[in-house]
Amino acid sequence: MKQPFGQNYPGPSRLQLLMAAHRIRHDIPVYLQSLAEEHGDTVFLPLNFPTWLVRNPADVKHVLVSHAAHYHKTGALRADQDFLGEGLVSSAPPLHTRQRKLMQPMFHRRSINEFVHCIKKTTLEQIASWKDGDEIELTAEMMELTLKIVGRTLFSVDLTGEAAELGDSFVTAQRLVIRRMQKAPLPRWVPTLANFRYRKAIRRIDEAICDLIEARRRSEEELPDLLGMLLKTRNEDGSSMGDRLIRDEAITLLLAGHETVSNNLSWTFHLLSENPDVDKALLEEWIEVLGERTPEMDDFCRLPVTDRVLAESLRLFPPAWILARKALEEDILPSGLRIRQGDEVILPPYVIHRNPAFFDDPERFDPARWTQEMKKSLPTGTYLPFGVGPRYCIGEQFARTEAAIVLSTIGQRFRLNVLPDQRIGREAMITMRPRYGLRVKLEAREVTG
């Protein structure tokens, strides 16, 4: 009798997956980490499609870099075309290749340098009403702030009046996409509460984007931003980019542009609250290097503690916590694992970043581990908060710059103390955010700048 595929590989049985359903729904990153700890670098998951959890760096590099053309995106980013459609993070080649080349100039260092003043100004506006002793919901504040920043820098639009509602719509849409992936969904036309909430969220997002596009088309002003670039683009036959694709790209950049940095900052402030010695070292660096001013682009090379803190925060809480690929053809990974056409491979940075073979005491927050020697020693495929290979995040430098500016601008003025007795879990959607929010108490520092 022929053996079931995957039987000779370690992993949970279907019954064990069923029994772990609550753990999977509640905190899937931790569940996947437990599988890697129990079974090793390669874990077989008997899902609807044969699925492999992989954390071996050679295998990760093979799938995402050297043989990336043989694997296409799958998972939440492709699960519901009503949401992100064919935007940059979800589309497949050759569309992805063409669109990435088009948008790349907006994320060159010279362009990012022009955004620095806007990021600082927007941050100072966001915290202008903060006072010593105030209690705030940090994840909501960071979401509003980063939405305003991406609106002003990439779309030349002020989202101040609608950032909170728009951000909530993005979160709602993500939650419902993930929920549909976890159980057999009813068609969208069925009048369930979940379908109603999803359609309402998508409608709110679409209205905001369509209004933005129409306002720009009516305006005679030509702005050198991402939206202007999309509207001016012409295909090889001379036709303009279709409205649907412009919408998909705009929504994708709004989502990715604010969620990644927002979550990174929320987790970083959480870690600093729990590690006052690191927070003190950061403040000392800002005082020594910046004095009474906010940072400029040229300062970042002189802020090694800031760089290490953000690198370690991204290791422990990578906003893009999971990558998923579907094999287009049969393949053999460097570890010897044979992949069949149609198999799915999941490569979770949350799990990969906790591999004890490369990160000593991997659950410990230790920015000091990020020495130049340590960075050089890491093989490709061991640290990938922004992905790796041809689908490496186009906005990586923008996100790192924004996070460093916001962190230092706020940190010079306030210490953020996480309030005790609150649940701080992980909500794993397209990005990973604090599940229950993050309430903090502000402790004012001597105002600088």
N, C-alpha and C positions, 0 to 999 in steps of 0.2 A: 504493500500500500504506500502510495506517495506521501511523504511527510509534508505537513502544512508549511508554507513558506514562512521563514523567520523563526521556526521552532528551535533551531540550534543556536539562536542568539539570545542573550539575556534581555529580560524585560518583563513587565507585568502581563498577566493573563487578562483576557476580556473580563472575567469575573472580578479580578482585582481592580481593574479600571472602573467597573461599575460600582464597586464598594467604595472607591475613592472619589466618587462623583462630587460629593460636597466639598472635599478638599480642592478638587480641580476647579470648581466654580468659584470658590472663595479666594484661593491664592495659588493659581497655577504656576507662577514662577518658582515658589518654594516646593511645590510638588515635583516639578521637573528636576529641580536641584536634588531632591531626595532620591530620584531615580538614578541620577548620575553617581551619587555617593554610594548607592547600593550596587549598581550594575557596571559602572565604569564609563569609558569614553564613548561607547556605542550602545544604544538601547533601542530595542525593537518595540514598537507600539502597534498592537493589532487593531487599528482603527478602520474606517470604511475603505481607506487606501492604505496599503502597507507604508508605515511611517517610521523614520529613523531619527532618533535624537542623537546628535553628533556634537562632540566637543573637542575631539582630537585636532590640534592646530593644523596638521598636515591635511586632514580631511576637509577642514573648514576652508583652508586656502584653495584646495582643489575645486570645491563646489562654487566658491564665491569669486575666485580670481582666475586660476589657470584654465578652468573648464567652465567658466560662467556661462558661455553661450549654450551649453548643453542643459542648463537649468533655468527655468523661468519662475517668476514670482508666483506665490500662491498664498493662501491664508486670508487674514482680515482685509488686507489692502485690495484684494481681488474679489472679496466676498459679495459686495453689493455695489453694482455700478451706478445706482442712484446717488451714491454719496460722492466718492472721489472720481468715478468715471475713469478716464484715460489720462489722468494727471501724471506728473513726472515720477512720483514714487510708486505708482501702480501699473503704468503702461509697460508694454513689451517692445523689444526691438522689432522693426527699425524706427518706430515712432519715438520710443524713449531716447534713442541715440540722437535723432534729429532735434528733439525738444531740449535735451540737455545741452547740446552744442549752442543752441539759440540763447539759452538763459545763462550760460557760464559767465559772460562778461559782467553780469550784475553782482557776481560773487568773487570777483578778483579783489586782491588786496587794496588796489587804488579806490575801487568803488566802496569797499567796506570802510576805508579810512574816512570817506565823506559822510558815513553814517554815524560816526562816533559822537559828534556834537548833538545830534538828534536823540541818540540813546541816552546820553547824560541828561539832556533837558527834559525828556519825557519821564525819566526816573525821578528827577527832583520834583516835577509836578505831581507825580503819583504819591510821593511821601510828604508833600508840603503840609498836609493836615495831621500827620502822625505826631503824637506827643508822648512824652515820658509817662509810662504807666498804662498807656492804652493797650487794650486787648484787640487783636485783629485776626481775621481768618486769612492766613498767609497765602494759601493756594489760590483763593479768589483774587487777592491783590496782585499776585504774580501773573495770573492769567490775563487780567485786565491790562496790566502794564505791558506785557509782551505782545498782546494783540494791538495795542496802540503803537508800539514800536514798529511792528511789521507793516501796519497800515501806513504809517508815515514814511518809512524808508523804501518799501517796495511798491507802494501804490499811491503815494502822495495824497493820502486821505486821512482825516482825523476821525478815528472811531470812538472818541471819548464818550459820546452819548449812548453808544450801542455796544460797547465792548463786553459788558457783563452779560447781556442777553445773547449776543452772538456767541460768546464763549460757552455759555450754558447749552446752546443749541449744538455746538460741536461735540460736547461731552455726551449729550443725550443720543445723538446719532451714533457715536462710537459704541456706547453701551448696548444699544439695540442691535447693531451689526454683530457684536460679539455674542449676544444672547441668541441670535438666529443661528450662529455657527455651532452653538453648544447643544441645540436640540432641533428636531425636525420642525421647520417653521411653517406657519400657514401663509398662503399667498398674501401679497401686500394689499390686495383689494378686500380681504376679509376684515370687517369692521371691529377688530380687537382694540383694546386700549393701547397695547404696544405699537400696533400699526398706526394708530391715530397719532401717538406721540412722535413716532418716527417721521411720518409725513409732515407734521407740524414743524419739526426741527429742520428737515431738509428744505421746506418752503421758506422758513426764516433765513436760512443760509443763502438760498438761491436769490431771494429778494434783495438781500444786501449786496451780493455780487453783481446781479443784473443792474441794480441801481448805479453801482459804481462804474460799470462798463458803459451804460447809457450816458451817464453824466460826462464821462471822458469823451465819448464820441460827439456829444453836443458842443463840447468846449473847443475853441480854436487853439487853445494853448497846447503846445507839444512839450511834454515832460519827459526827461531822460530816466524813467523808472521802468520797472518790470512790466507794468500794465501797458505803458506806451510801446514797449518793445513787442509785446504780444499782438497788439492791435496793428502795428506796422508790418508785421511779418508777412512775407509773400511766399507761396509755394512755388515749385519749379514751373508750374503752368501759369503763374502770375496771379492766382487766386489768393485771397486772404485766408487767414486761419479761421476755421468755422467757429461760430458763437459757442457751440457746446464744448469744444476743446479749450477755448479761452476760459470759459467758466470752470472747467475741470482743473486747469492749471492754476487759476486764481485761488480756488478753494483749497487745492493741495498745498500751495505755498502759504496761505493763511493758517491752515491747520498745522503743518509741519513747522512753520516759522515761529509760531507762538507756543505750541505744546511742548516741544523739545526743551526750549530754554526755561519755560515756566516750571516744568517738573524738575529740571536740573537744579534750579534755584531753590525750590521748596525743599528738596531732599538735602541740599547743601546746608541751608540754614538749620535744618533739623539736626544734621550731624554736628554742626558747630555748637549748637545748644548743648549737645551731649558731651562735647569735648572742649571744655573751656581753655585748656592749654593751647590747643590749635587755634582757637579764636584769638587768644592773646597774641600768639606769634603773627597771625595775619594783621592785627591792628598795629603791631610794632613795625611790620614791613611797610604798611601804608604811611605811617607817620614818617618813617625814615626816607622813603622814596618819593612820596607825593607831598608830604607836608600839608599845606592848607589848600590843596587843589584836587580836582577830580582827574582821573587818568586820561592820558592820550595814547594813541596807538603805539608810539615809540617807547612808552613806559613798560609795556608788557614783558619785554625781555629782561627787565630789572625787577620783576615781581615773581620770583620762583616759588615762594610759598603759596601765593594765589594760584599759580598754575598747577601746583601739586595738589592743592585742596580740591580744585575742580576736577582734576584727572581722577583722583581717588573717589570722589562723589559719583562720577560717571562710571567708575568700575563697579561700585556697589549697587547703584541705582541707575543703570542705563535707561534713558527714556524710551528709546527704541529697543525694547527688552527682548524681542524675538525676531528672527529672520526665518522665512520659510521658502522652500524651493520645490518645484516639481521637475523630475527628470524627464527630458524629452527623448532620451534613448538610453540603452543599457550602458553601464559604466562600472568601473572598478576603482574604488577609492584607494589612496596610498596605504591605508590600514589593511587592505585586502577585502573590505566589505563590497559585495556585489550588489549594485543597484539596478533594478529593472525599470524599463520604460513605464512611466506613470507613478512610480514611487515618489513619496514626499519626504523631504529631508528638513528637519527643523534644527536651527542653529541659534540657540538663545544666548545672546551676550550675558544675560543675567547668570546663566549657568557656566558659560565659558570663562567668565571673569572670576569665578570661584574655584577654578581648577587648582588644587593644592600643589600640583607639580610645578606651577609657575608663580603662584602667589602664596607666600607663607602666611599661615593663620588667615585664610581668605575672608572670614567674616569680620575681621577687625578693621576699623577705619584708621588707616595709617598713611597719611600723605607723604611721610618721610621715605616711604619705599620707592617713590618716583625719582630716583637719581638718574642721571644720564646713562650710567653704566647699566642700570636695570632696564631702562627703555631699550637700549641697544641689544640687550640679551634676549628680549622677548621675540619668539618666532612670530611671523605673520599668522594671524588666526587666533591669537591668545587675548587680544584686547581690541575690541571693535565697537566702541560706543556709537560710531557714525557709519558702521558698515566697513566694507573693504572691497576692493576690486572695481570693476566698471560701474557698479551701482553705488559706490561710495557717496555719502551724502554731499550734495552740491553746496549746501549751506553750512558745512562744518566750520569753516573759519568765521563766518558771520555769527554762528551760534556761540562759539568759544569767546569771541570778542564781546558780544553782547553780555554773556554771563559774567565775564570778568569785570566789565564796567558796572553792571547793576550790583554785583556782589560788593565791590569796593565802595561804590557811591552810597549804598545803604549802610554797609558795615562801618564806614567812617563815622556815621551819625548815630547808629543804633546797634545795640546787641539785641538779638531776637531770642527770647527765652521761651521754649516750648512749654506750654502749660501742662502741669502734671495731670494724671488720671484721665487721659484721653486715649482712645484707641487709634493707633497709627498703623494701619495695614496697607497692603499694596493692592491697587486696582489695576489689573493688567488688561488694558484695551489695546488700541494701536500703539499708544504710549503707556507708560506706567506712572501713575500718579498716586498720592496719598488717598486711600480709599475713603476715609472719613474727614478729609480736610486736615488742616494743621493750624490749630489756634496757638498764637504766641503772644507774649507780653513784651512790650517795647521798653527797653532800658536805654535812655538817651545817653549819648557820649558828647563830649565837647564838639560843637559844630565846627566843621572845617569848610574851607572853600567859600 
